[in-house]
Amino acid sequence: MAAPIASVGPAAGRTAAAGVQDQARYRPALSLLASLFFMWGFITVINNTLLPHLRSVFDLDYTQTTLIESVWFIAYFVASIPAAKLIARVGYQRALVIGLGIMAAGTFGMVLASREVSYAITLTALFVIASGITLLQVAANPYVAVVGPAESASARLNLVQAFNSLGTTLAPLFGGYLILGRSTSGNAAAGTVLTQAERLADAQSVQLPYLIVAAVLIGLAVVIARFPLPAIGGTAGAAPAKAGGAGGSLWRHRNLVFGVPAIFIYLIAEIGVSNLFISFVSQPEIGDLTHVQAARYLFLLWGGMMIGRFVGSYLMQSRPAEAVLAGAAIGACAVMLVAAFGTGPLALWALIAVGLFHAIMFPTIFTLGIRGLGPLTEKGAGLLIMAIAGGSLVVVQGWAADRFGLQHSFLITAACELYVLFYAVWGCRASRAA
């Protein structure tokens, strides 16, 4: 049985009836938090339809295109520690409202960027949105992990993350219709060069979708500000424990030490697949699709992640989380090799299939990483959220795509899956010394 991940309830041995009451107490809060998971997944994946659009508007190569997403994930590195300090100062509820407000400000920045047709303003606005999401992540992920039994933490976080995947599943349809579907580049064949007038008109197409998103974020902030969100006990919500205090040093916990790079490396794989998906399947030798058509297949990639999280949550009710993670890593590596060397529908469906295997990786690595940290849980969670900055290294895959070909750049993804396998088999084991 997994060691407790936080001091969040009565002593060991509480009755099953008390456990049921505890679950009922937190169910409304978890349902509301599921809406946050949905929204940040939705907004993050809008980028997958936005990037090929911006590539046409600004006439970017793959390196410059993936740099846009790198800026997004650099925000996780920059904002994670300030986010943890803000939560300690103002509490979870106010921090969530502030995070949503920051995201709304960033979406208005995207509207401004479309009016000015400015690459610099676009990068700044996306950085602001990602900073708001970072604040939500630092608060919500550990909250979900510690509000129930430690042994079911991975299953619980996978279940709530499934709503994140619902957002990522619907976002390509939203972005495909309101961004790509209303632009010249989205309906043109691969390689079409736009005139200056067409680029200017295409730039305006992002205004409506981002105004809609801003309105939803503001509405959600109002709901959370008025919701009686229960405080969670123990260390959660309190100031982070010092590394040398109760619970010992963070660096004595092998599952955390190897878990931070596991999150970092996994994000390189996930973001590389999603960001280059539309460009990949649009190629004549793969799918020969327009960007609008390719966005519909992106829907299947993220839909697979949603299904995979529900399935993973179910499997973890009866199987160790690390065993399920190992199986997912093997499957992901196999299909990425097919995508890197196959052609036509085989390569296309292999890339779609990786969503099923990626589904459980982030929430499972996260819960395994904070397992057994006790009073150091929050500090460990902050490091794991900071590791999401690994997504910024997608620019390395963009560089590889420019020099060695887009298809062969997915060998980087296959290599990332091997580290996840290492973590599942050995790295996630708790250290003997506490």
Protein Blocks (a to p, Z undefined) as FASTA:
>chain_A
ZZdfbdcbdcehiafklmmmmmmmmmmmmmmmmmmmmmmmmmmmmmmmmmmmmmmmnopa
fklmmmmmmmmmmmmmmmmmmmmmmmmmnojklmmmmmmmmmmmmmmmmmmmmmnopakl
mmmmmmmmmmmmmmmmmmmmmmmmmmpcfklmmmmmmmmmmmmmmmmmmmmmmmmmmmmm
mpfklmpcehiacdfklmmmmmmmmmmmmmmmmmmmmmmmmmmmmpccdddehjnopacd
dfklghiafklmmklmmmmmmmmmmmmmmmmmmmmmmmmmmpmklnopafklmmmmmmmm
mmmmmmmmmmmmmmmmmpcfklmmmmmmmmmmmmmmmmmmmgcjllmmmmmmmmmmmmmm
mmmmmmmmmgonlmmmmmmmmmmmmmmmmmmmmmmmmmmmmmnojklmmmmmmmmmmmmm
mmmmmmmpccfbZZ
